[in-house]
Protein backbone atom coordinates (compact mmCIF):
# COMPACT_ATOMS: atom_id res chain seq x y z
CA UNK A 1 0.00 0.00 0.00
CA UNK A 2 1.41 3.36 -0.97
CA UNK A 3 -1.16 5.95 0.10
CA UNK A 4 -0.90 7.07 3.74
CA UNK A 5 -4.37 8.66 3.81
CA UNK A 6 -6.11 5.53 2.56
CA UNK A 7 -4.03 3.29 4.85
CA UNK A 8 -5.03 5.37 7.87
CA UNK A 9 -8.75 5.39 7.06
CA UNK A 10 -8.79 1.67 6.25
CA UNK A 11 -6.67 0.69 9.24
CA UNK A 12 -4.05 -1.01 7.04
CA UNK A 13 -0.32 -0.63 7.57
CA UNK A 14 1.92 0.16 4.62
CA UNK A 15 3.75 -2.75 3.05
CA UNK A 16 3.27 -5.54 0.53
CA UNK A 17 1.97 -8.17 2.97
CA UNK A 18 -0.56 -5.79 4.48
CA UNK A 19 -1.61 -4.71 0.99
CA UNK A 20 -2.28 -8.24 -0.23
CA UNK A 21 -3.81 -9.70 2.92
CA UNK A 22 -5.40 -6.60 4.39
CA UNK A 23 -6.26 -3.92 1.89
CA UNK A 24 -7.18 -6.08 -1.11
CA UNK A 25 -9.43 -8.26 1.04
CA UNK A 26 -11.07 -5.16 2.53
CA UNK A 27 -11.70 -3.70 -0.94
CA UNK A 28 -13.16 -7.01 -2.10
CA UNK A 29 -15.60 -6.95 0.83
CA UNK A 30 -16.50 -3.30 0.14
CA UNK A 31 -17.04 -4.04 -3.55
CA UNK A 32 -19.36 -6.91 -2.68
CA UNK A 33 -21.22 -4.66 -0.23
CA UNK A 34 -21.79 -2.11 -3.01
CA UNK A 35 -23.06 -4.84 -5.34
CA UNK A 36 -25.34 -6.35 -2.67
CA UNK A 37 -26.71 -2.91 -1.81
CA UNK A 38 -27.52 -2.26 -5.47
CA UNK A 39 -29.19 -5.69 -5.79
CA UNK A 40 -31.35 -4.97 -2.76
CA UNK A 41 -32.28 -1.44 -3.90
CA UNK A 42 -33.00 -2.35 -7.53
CA UNK A 43 -34.33 -5.89 -7.00
CA UNK A 44 -32.04 -7.30 -9.68
CA UNK A 45 -29.53 -10.13 -9.91
CA UNK A 46 -25.78 -9.90 -9.43
CA UNK A 47 -24.97 -9.81 -13.14
CA UNK A 48 -27.38 -6.91 -13.70
CA UNK A 49 -26.04 -5.02 -10.69
CA UNK A 50 -22.41 -5.36 -11.78
CA UNK A 51 -23.30 -4.32 -15.33
CA UNK A 52 -25.14 -1.24 -14.07
CA UNK A 53 -22.30 -0.25 -11.75
CA UNK A 54 -19.73 -0.82 -14.49
CA UNK A 55 -21.48 1.54 -16.89
CA UNK A 56 -19.84 4.49 -15.13
CA UNK A 57 -16.36 3.26 -16.00
CA UNK A 58 -16.82 0.65 -18.73
CA UNK A 59 -13.09 0.25 -19.29
CA UNK A 60 -12.36 -0.27 -15.58
CA UNK A 61 -13.31 -2.91 -13.04
CA UNK A 62 -15.36 -2.10 -9.96
CA UNK A 63 -12.21 -2.56 -7.89
CA UNK A 64 -10.46 0.15 -9.95
CA UNK A 65 -13.45 2.47 -9.52
CA UNK A 66 -13.34 1.85 -5.76
CA UNK A 67 -9.59 2.57 -5.77
CA UNK A 68 -10.20 5.89 -7.53
CA UNK A 69 -13.03 6.71 -5.10
CA UNK A 70 -10.71 6.06 -2.12
CA UNK A 71 -8.04 8.28 -3.64
CA UNK A 72 -10.44 11.15 -4.32
CA UNK A 73 -12.16 10.93 -0.94
CA UNK A 74 -9.30 10.16 1.45
CA UNK A 75 -6.23 11.54 -0.32
CA UNK A 76 -7.68 14.51 -2.17
CA UNK A 77 -10.50 15.21 0.31
CA UNK A 78 -13.25 15.33 -2.33
CA UNK A 79 -16.72 14.99 -0.81
CA UNK A 80 -18.76 14.51 -3.99
CA UNK A 81 -21.55 12.13 -4.83
CA UNK A 82 -20.99 8.52 -3.75
CA UNK A 83 -20.58 5.63 -6.17
CA UNK A 84 -23.77 4.00 -4.89
CA UNK A 85 -25.75 7.24 -5.33
CA UNK A 86 -24.53 7.62 -8.89
CA UNK A 87 -25.39 3.99 -9.64
CA UNK A 88 -28.85 4.29 -8.12
CA UNK A 89 -29.64 7.28 -10.33
CA UNK A 90 -28.58 5.50 -13.51
CA UNK A 91 -31.27 5.53 -16.13
CA UNK A 92 -29.69 3.63 -19.00
CA UNK A 93 -30.70 0.00 -19.52
CA UNK A 94 -28.49 -2.87 -18.39
CA UNK A 95 -26.71 -4.38 -21.40
CA UNK A 96 -27.47 -8.02 -22.18
CA UNK A 97 -24.69 -10.48 -21.47
CA UNK A 98 -22.75 -8.03 -19.29
CA UNK A 99 -19.65 -9.36 -17.59
CA UNK A 100 -20.12 -9.95 -13.85
CA UNK A 101 -16.44 -10.21 -12.93
CA UNK A 102 -15.17 -8.09 -10.09
C-alpha beads as a LAMMPS data file, in Angstrom:
LAMMPS data file: protein, C-alpha beads

102 atoms
101 bonds

1 atom types
1 bond types

-500.0 500.0 xlo xhi
-500.0 500.0 ylo yhi
-500.0 500.0 zlo zhi

Masses

1 110.0

Atoms # bond

1 1 1 0.000 0.000 0.000
2 1 1 1.406 3.355 -0.970
3 1 1 -1.159 5.950 0.102
4 1 1 -0.901 7.068 3.741
5 1 1 -4.368 8.658 3.809
6 1 1 -6.106 5.526 2.558
7 1 1 -4.030 3.293 4.854
8 1 1 -5.030 5.374 7.868
9 1 1 -8.752 5.388 7.059
10 1 1 -8.790 1.670 6.249
11 1 1 -6.671 0.686 9.242
12 1 1 -4.053 -1.011 7.041
13 1 1 -0.319 -0.629 7.568
14 1 1 1.924 0.161 4.623
15 1 1 3.753 -2.746 3.046
16 1 1 3.270 -5.542 0.534
17 1 1 1.972 -8.171 2.974
18 1 1 -0.561 -5.786 4.477
19 1 1 -1.609 -4.705 0.993
20 1 1 -2.278 -8.241 -0.230
21 1 1 -3.815 -9.705 2.915
22 1 1 -5.403 -6.601 4.389
23 1 1 -6.260 -3.918 1.886
24 1 1 -7.178 -6.080 -1.108
25 1 1 -9.434 -8.261 1.044
26 1 1 -11.072 -5.156 2.530
27 1 1 -11.699 -3.701 -0.942
28 1 1 -13.162 -7.011 -2.104
29 1 1 -15.597 -6.951 0.829
30 1 1 -16.503 -3.303 0.144
31 1 1 -17.036 -4.039 -3.550
32 1 1 -19.359 -6.908 -2.685
33 1 1 -21.224 -4.664 -0.232
34 1 1 -21.788 -2.115 -3.012
35 1 1 -23.056 -4.839 -5.339
36 1 1 -25.337 -6.354 -2.675
37 1 1 -26.715 -2.913 -1.812
38 1 1 -27.516 -2.263 -5.465
39 1 1 -29.186 -5.688 -5.787
40 1 1 -31.351 -4.968 -2.757
41 1 1 -32.278 -1.443 -3.899
42 1 1 -32.996 -2.345 -7.527
43 1 1 -34.335 -5.893 -7.000
44 1 1 -32.044 -7.302 -9.678
45 1 1 -29.534 -10.131 -9.914
46 1 1 -25.778 -9.896 -9.425
47 1 1 -24.967 -9.812 -13.141
48 1 1 -27.375 -6.910 -13.702
49 1 1 -26.035 -5.019 -10.688
50 1 1 -22.410 -5.359 -11.779
51 1 1 -23.298 -4.317 -15.330
52 1 1 -25.141 -1.238 -14.066
53 1 1 -22.301 -0.247 -11.752
54 1 1 -19.729 -0.818 -14.487
55 1 1 -21.478 1.541 -16.891
56 1 1 -19.836 4.488 -15.130
57 1 1 -16.356 3.260 -15.996
58 1 1 -16.825 0.648 -18.728
59 1 1 -13.092 0.253 -19.291
60 1 1 -12.362 -0.267 -15.584
61 1 1 -13.310 -2.906 -13.038
62 1 1 -15.365 -2.100 -9.959
63 1 1 -12.208 -2.557 -7.894
64 1 1 -10.462 0.148 -9.947
65 1 1 -13.448 2.472 -9.521
66 1 1 -13.337 1.846 -5.760
67 1 1 -9.593 2.572 -5.770
68 1 1 -10.201 5.892 -7.529
69 1 1 -13.026 6.708 -5.105
70 1 1 -10.714 6.060 -2.116
71 1 1 -8.041 8.278 -3.641
72 1 1 -10.440 11.148 -4.323
73 1 1 -12.164 10.927 -0.938
74 1 1 -9.303 10.161 1.449
75 1 1 -6.235 11.536 -0.322
76 1 1 -7.679 14.507 -2.166
77 1 1 -10.503 15.206 0.315
78 1 1 -13.251 15.331 -2.332
79 1 1 -16.720 14.985 -0.811
80 1 1 -18.757 14.507 -3.987
81 1 1 -21.548 12.130 -4.833
82 1 1 -20.994 8.520 -3.752
83 1 1 -20.583 5.632 -6.169
84 1 1 -23.774 4.004 -4.890
85 1 1 -25.747 7.237 -5.328
86 1 1 -24.531 7.623 -8.893
87 1 1 -25.386 3.987 -9.636
88 1 1 -28.849 4.290 -8.124
89 1 1 -29.641 7.279 -10.331
90 1 1 -28.581 5.497 -13.512
91 1 1 -31.274 5.531 -16.131
92 1 1 -29.689 3.630 -19.004
93 1 1 -30.699 -0.003 -19.519
94 1 1 -28.494 -2.869 -18.385
95 1 1 -26.714 -4.382 -21.399
96 1 1 -27.473 -8.018 -22.185
97 1 1 -24.691 -10.477 -21.469
98 1 1 -22.754 -8.035 -19.292
99 1 1 -19.648 -9.365 -17.587
100 1 1 -20.116 -9.948 -13.846
101 1 1 -16.439 -10.206 -12.930
102 1 1 -15.169 -8.086 -10.085

Bonds

1 1 1 2
2 1 2 3
3 1 3 4
4 1 4 5
5 1 5 6
6 1 6 7
7 1 7 8
8 1 8 9
9 1 9 10
10 1 10 11
11 1 11 12
12 1 12 13
13 1 13 14
14 1 14 15
15 1 15 16
16 1 16 17
17 1 17 18
18 1 18 19
19 1 19 20
20 1 20 21
21 1 21 22
22 1 22 23
23 1 23 24
24 1 24 25
25 1 25 26
26 1 26 27
27 1 27 28
28 1 28 29
29 1 29 30
30 1 30 31
31 1 31 32
32 1 32 33
33 1 33 34
34 1 34 35
35 1 35 36
36 1 36 37
37 1 37 38
38 1 38 39
39 1 39 40
40 1 40 41
41 1 41 42
42 1 42 43
43 1 43 44
44 1 44 45
45 1 45 46
46 1 46 47
47 1 47 48
48 1 48 49
49 1 49 50
50 1 50 51
51 1 51 52
52 1 52 53
53 1 53 54
54 1 54 55
55 1 55 56
56 1 56 57
57 1 57 58
58 1 58 59
59 1 59 60
60 1 60 61
61 1 61 62
62 1 62 63
63 1 63 64
64 1 64 65
65 1 65 66
66 1 66 67
67 1 67 68
68 1 68 69
69 1 69 70
70 1 70 71
71 1 71 72
72 1 72 73
73 1 73 74
74 1 74 75
75 1 75 76
76 1 76 77
77 1 77 78
78 1 78 79
79 1 79 80
80 1 80 81
81 1 81 82
82 1 82 83
83 1 83 84
84 1 84 85
85 1 85 86
86 1 86 87
87 1 87 88
88 1 88 89
89 1 89 90
90 1 90 91
91 1 91 92
92 1 92 93
93 1 93 94
94 1 94 95
95 1 95 96
96 1 96 97
97 1 97 98
98 1 98 99
99 1 99 100
100 1 100 101
101 1 101 102
